[in-house]
Amino acid sequence: MGKVRIVTDSSAHFLSPDILDRYDIQVVPQTIQLGSRQFREGVDLDAEAFFRLAGQGLSPIKLSAPPVDEFAVLYSRLNRETDQILSLHMSRYMSKTWDHAHAASKTLLGRCEIIAIDSMTTSVGLAMLVEAAAITAEQNASLEEVVRIVRGMLPHIYMVFFVNTLDFLRKNGLLSQAQSILGTMLDIKPFLTIEEGELITMEKVRTQIQAIDKLVEFVAEFSTIDDLVILQNAPFPTDQTRMLQDRLSVEFPSRTFPLMMYGPSLATMVGLDGMGIVVREGLEAEDEF
């Protein structure tokens, strides 16, 4: 009964927004709290508006998962045209979104097969998985085939990030208050990665140059790369991202790497002054980079 329908949440950040319409991907918005106000990510709050408002010093800045009922209503609507739904969401360690989607999937037992997958990532990494799922579904693949493709990609999505200030990491429990104070005094910039769905501190650097060196070293470790996106906190290239692009062009002269402003969901975790890289590793080791 109809092709597999794809559902995700607004933490998925697509390089080409038209992909959502092209494959009729359904997006459930996260709720972003900025001070006393609440916004639906991607509906009444985009990345530029978030950074502008958050830069005014509003507090608290928090991410809240869509409620179970919102997923249940969407699944019920999609069930009018299909009995196969893949719901793919940001890491359960970062949000309750997957938990709520999974709970809602039980409301249509016997009528619709709904599989909720924890992507173990977020932002562009999640979007890469969603796009691959949508392309596979468009070829009239079964739900099992789409799930197999997505699960096969999960171990090949990588994200690293560094930030200049430590407040958001402390608020999210990644650093203690003492570590945050000491790190600020010593001008330490944490280098973050996602491992098994958890955002963790990998190592620390002291300067922007060292941070960019680490990002380039990280990319150079891959023998094959299908996609790479540079994430930044501005809608236009910054001095730091230009420097990173220049360094990468020396290492990989045949490639160009797009820039993208990271979204509100990720910013609630890493803060307002980060820069990072998302890599989708090539699945075939013999492919040329």
C-alpha positions in Angstrom: 0.0 0.0 0.0 2.1 2.9 -1.3 5.8 3.5 -1.0 7.7 3.9 2.2 7.2 7.3 3.7 10.1 9.1 5.5 9.7 11.1 8.7 12.4 13.0 10.5 12.8 16.0 12.8 13.9 19.5 12.4 17.4 18.9 13.7 18.1 17.3 10.3 19.9 20.1 8.3 19.8 19.7 4.5 22.3 21.3 2.1 19.5 21.5 -0.4 16.1 22.3 1.3 14.3 21.3 -1.9 15.0 17.7 -1.0 12.1 17.8 1.4 9.6 18.6 -1.3 11.3 16.4 -3.9 10.8 13.3 -1.8 7.9 14.5 0.3 9.8 14.0 3.5 7.8 14.9 6.7 9.6 17.0 9.3 8.4 17.2 12.9 9.7 20.4 14.5 11.8 20.6 17.6 10.9 23.2 20.2 13.5 25.8 20.9 13.2 27.9 24.1 14.9 31.3 24.0 14.3 33.1 27.3 10.6 33.2 27.9 9.6 32.5 24.3 9.3 29.1 22.5 9.7 28.6 18.8 9.2 25.7 16.4 12.5 25.0 14.7 12.3 25.4 10.9 8.7 26.8 11.1 9.0 30.1 13.0 12.7 30.0 13.8 15.6 29.5 11.3 19.3 29.5 12.0 19.9 33.1 11.3 17.0 34.2 13.6 18.1 31.9 16.3 21.7 33.2 16.4 20.4 36.8 16.3 18.1 36.3 19.3 20.4 34.0 21.2 23.2 36.6 20.8 21.1 39.0 22.9 22.0 37.0 26.0 18.6 35.4 26.5 18.4 32.6 29.0 17.6 29.7 29.2 18.3 28.3 25.8 16.8 24.8 25.6 15.8 22.1 23.2 12.6 20.2 23.7 11.5 17.1 21.8 8.2 17.0 19.8 5.4 15.4 21.9 4.3 11.8 21.3 0.9 13.0 20.1 2.4 15.0 17.3 4.1 12.0 15.9 1.0 9.9 16.4 -1.2 12.3 14.4 1.4 12.4 11.6 1.7 8.7 11.4 -2.1 8.3 11.3 -2.3 10.8 8.4 0.5 9.0 6.5 -1.2 5.7 7.1 -4.0 6.8 4.8 -1.6 6.3 1.8 0.9 3.8 3.0 1.5 1.0 5.5 5.3 1.5 5.7 6.9 4.4 7.6 10.5 5.0 8.5 11.0 7.6 11.2 14.6 8.7 11.5 15.7 11.0 14.3 18.5 12.7 16.2 20.5 10.7 18.8 18.5 9.6 21.8 21.4 10.8 24.0 20.8 14.4 22.8 17.0 14.5 22.9 13.8 12.5 23.7 12.7 12.7 20.1 13.4 9.1 19.2 11.7 7.9 22.4 8.6 9.9 21.5 8.6 8.7 17.9 9.1 5.1 19.1 6.2 5.4 21.5 3.9 6.9 18.9 4.8 4.1 16.5 2.9 1.6 18.8 -0.4 3.4 18.3 -0.8 1.9 14.8 0.2 -1.7 15.5 -1.5 -4.1 13.1 -2.4 -1.3 10.7 1.0 0.2 9.7 4.6 -0.9 10.1 6.5 2.0 11.6 10.2 1.7 12.4 11.8 4.5 14.4 15.6 4.6 14.1 18.0 6.4 16.3 20.5 8.0 13.9 23.2 8.3 16.6 23.9 11.8 15.2 22.2 15.0 14.3 22.3 18.0 11.9 23.9 17.3 8.5 24.7 13.8 9.5 21.1 13.0 10.1 20.1 14.8 6.9 22.5 12.6 4.9 20.8 9.5 6.3 17.3 10.8 5.7 18.2 11.7 2.1 19.6 8.2 1.4 16.5 6.7 2.9 14.2 8.9 0.8 16.1 8.1 -2.4 15.9 4.4 -1.7 12.2 4.6 -0.9 11.6 6.5 -4.2 12.8 3.3 -6.0 9.9 1.4 -4.5 12.1 -0.4 -2.1 10.5 -2.2 0.9 10.7 -0.8 4.4 13.2 -3.6 5.2 15.4 -2.6 2.3 15.4 1.1 3.3 16.2 0.3 6.9 19.1 -1.9 5.7 20.6 1.0 3.7 20.3 3.4 6.7 21.7 1.0 9.2 24.6 0.2 6.9 25.4 4.0 6.7 25.2 4.7 10.5 28.9 3.7 11.3 30.1 5.9 8.4 28.8 9.3 9.6 31.3 11.3 11.6 31.1 14.8 13.2 33.8 16.8 14.9 33.4 20.3 16.4 35.3 22.9 18.4 33.9 25.8 20.3 35.5 29.0 21.7 33.4 29.3 24.8 32.4 26.7 27.3 29.1 27.8 28.9 26.9 25.6 26.7 29.1 22.5 27.3 28.8 23.1 31.1 25.1 23.5 30.9 24.7 20.3 29.0 26.9 18.3 31.4 29.9 17.8 29.2 32.1 19.9 31.5 32.0 20.6 35.2 31.8 24.1 36.4 35.4 23.9 37.7 36.5 22.6 34.2 34.6 25.4 32.6 36.2 28.1 34.7 39.7 26.6 34.4 39.3 26.2 30.6 38.1 29.8 30.2 41.1 31.0 32.3 43.5 29.0 30.2 41.7 29.9 26.9 41.2 26.2 26.1 38.9 25.3 23.2 37.3 21.8 23.5 37.4 19.5 20.5 34.1 17.5 20.4 32.9 14.5 18.5 29.9 12.2 18.5 30.6 8.6 19.6 27.8 6.0 19.7 25.3 8.9 19.7 26.9 10.9 22.5 28.6 14.3 22.2 31.9 13.9 24.0 35.0 16.0 24.6 37.8 14.4 22.5 40.7 16.7 23.2 41.5 20.4 23.7 43.3 23.0 21.8 44.4 26.6 22.6 44.3 28.5 19.4 42.2 28.7 16.2 45.1 27.6 14.2 45.5 24.4 16.3 41.8 23.7 16.0 41.9 24.0 12.2 44.9 21.8 12.1 43.0 19.2 14.0 40.0 19.4 11.7 42.3 18.9 8.7 44.0 16.0 10.4 40.7 14.4 11.0 39.6 14.6 7.4 43.0 13.4 6.2 42.5 10.1 8.1 39.8 8.9 5.7 40.7 6.9 2.6 37.3 7.5 0.9 34.8 10.3 1.5 31.4 10.6 -0.2 30.3 13.8 1.4 31.9 16.5 3.6 30.2 19.6 4.9 31.8 22.4 7.0 29.5 23.8 9.7 29.8 27.3 11.0 27.9 29.9 13.0 27.4 32.5 10.3 25.4 32.6 7.0 28.5 33.8 5.1 32.2 32.5 5.1 34.2 33.5 8.2 37.9 34.0 8.4 38.2 30.6 10.1 36.2 28.7 7.6 38.0 30.3 4.7 41.3 29.2 6.4 39.9 25.7 6.8 38.7 25.6 3.1 42.2 26.7 2.0 43.9 24.1 4.1 41.6 21.4 2.8 42.1 22.5 -0.8 45.8 21.9 -0.4 45.2 18.4 1.0 42.5 17.6 -1.5 43.0 19.7 -4.6 40.3 17.9 -6.6 37.5 18.6 -4.1 35.4 21.5 -3.0 33.7 21.4 0.4 30.4 23.4 1.0 29.8 25.6 4.0 26.6 25.5 6.0 25.3 27.4 9.1 24.4 24.9 11.8 20.9 25.0 13.2 19.3 25.8 16.5 19.0 22.2 17.7 22.8 21.7 17.5 23.5 25.2 18.8 21.6 24.5 22.0 24.2 21.8 22.7 27.5 23.2 21.4 26.9 26.9 21.7 26.9 29.9 19.4 30.6 30.1 18.4 31.5 26.7 17.0 32.9 25.3 13.8 32.9 21.7 12.7 32.9 19.1 10.0 30.5 16.3 9.1 31.9 13.5 7.0 30.1 10.6 5.2 32.8 8.0 4.7 32.8 6.1 1.4 31.3 2.6 1.8 33.7 1.1 -0.7 37.3 1.1 0.5 38.6 0.7 -3.0 36.9 3.9 -4.3 39.2 6.7 -5.2 38.9 9.8 -3.1 
